[in-house]
């Protein structure tokens, strides 16, 4: 994880949430409300929790995933007055909390689509495409859910520049040489484009593998080399998967990689890369900074820790950019709490 950021420095780098904390303390827009929030438990998320508590909410925080659980941040949230669950088996606690509002960057909102008799919820927000996809697959929601993850502030600003920078920093902090290397980015959605842009900016030779036609066409017109997955893997020095899908790279794919290749995943899907299959098939496994080096049929492959390899080293996206998208959550929750909610869904 990244080095912790001093609270005073963090407040200066997150001015929008700092202002909202002052306004919420005066207006108390969440008085009497219970907010269950699935978050990356980081210092940046602590700034959102401070706003919610300033607005007079009772707050339950659920850790989105182990790679983004910072014990110091969890302690800070607790001292502010929030209850923090490290996860991942938190469904019973969340349902027993009976929240009025939810924030989902994990699998909280999905509970209401899956449970036969869940507690009533006024509404909520969703932060990641992964969480939104889980909700949509689970079925129709009985309450409104603002898709902050599809806001232009989130996609065009925070993801494009925050996740792009964090992904690059994750590779650099893991000791991966970028300039001059042949990098294959698998997936060219909003996040894949951000990762490809930042890697190209550091002089990597970036190729893109994508199956959806429109993102594929975008990659072509942005000047990226477009390759088939099999051909791209065979020549890649570095592979970054950015799909949030399951089993994108199976063991047969991994056998195609050249000796010395480095690969990792950006996102939430733990099985985007067949880590278990690689571990079982390898002749030898050695720990390296940030991951494991596998000897597979005479070749050496380094698999970086993940999912969310950008978070393992970089901690999370830069505070200035998290400030914007996390503020959207606070504002959406205040609106849901104080006005008639829109239709469910």
Buried (B, 14 or more C-beta within 10 A) or exposed (E): BBEBBEEEEBBEBBEBBBEBBEBBBEBBBBEEBBBBBBBBBBBBBBBBBBBBBBBBBBBBBBBBBEBBBBEEBBEBBEEBBBBBBBBBEBBEBBBEBEBBBBBBBBBBBBBBBBEEEBBEBBBBBBBBBBBBBBBBEBEEBEBBBBBBBEBEBBBEBBBBBBBBBBBBBBBBBBEBEBEEBBBBBBBBBBBBBBBBBBBBEBEBBBBBBBBEEEBBEBBBEEEBBBBEBEEBBBBBBBBBBBBBBEEBBEBEBBBBBBEEBBBBBBBBBBBBBBBEBBEEBBEEEEEBEBBBBBBBEEBBBBBBBBBBBBBBBBBBBBBBBBBBBBBBBBBBBBBBBEEEEEEEE
